[in-house]
Amino acid sequence: MEKIISCCGLDCATCDARVATMSNDDNLRRVTAEKWKVGYNAPDITPEMINCTGCRGEGVKFSHCEVYEIRNCVMNKGFDTCGDCPDMETCAIVSAVHKYVPEALTNLKNLN
């Protein structure tokens, strides 16, 4: 499967919100909402909110992705991803993602 790398380096191709949106899978939306309610301590997430085409492309965004600080930083600097930024490896904004998902940093380094 081809990777769809987000601004922070996560692979949108494997994100349950994007998969549910692209396949119009209401069951996956329901399962994802329940999982994210617990995993992200976000009790207000509903299956109807699980819609996203990926943070870098056109189309609908999951509410978190739409206002995502990392995405906004990338867009404000005119970059495609954090991988274009010379401060990526020392950035306080994206470091939490890379700490918990080191593959995201690897994905960004492999884009260049």
NORURQUI-V174187 format. One record per helix or strand of 2 or more residues. SS is the DSSP state (~ for helix, > for strand). FROM is the first residue (numbers start at 1). LEN is the number of residues. If there is no record, write none. Layout:
SS & FROM & LEN
SS & FROM & LEN
This chain:
~ & 12 & 3
~ & 16 & 8
~ & 26 & 14
~ & 47 & 3
~ & 63 & 4
~ & 69 & 9
~ & 82 & 3
~ & 88 & 3
~ & 95 & 6
~ & 102 & 10
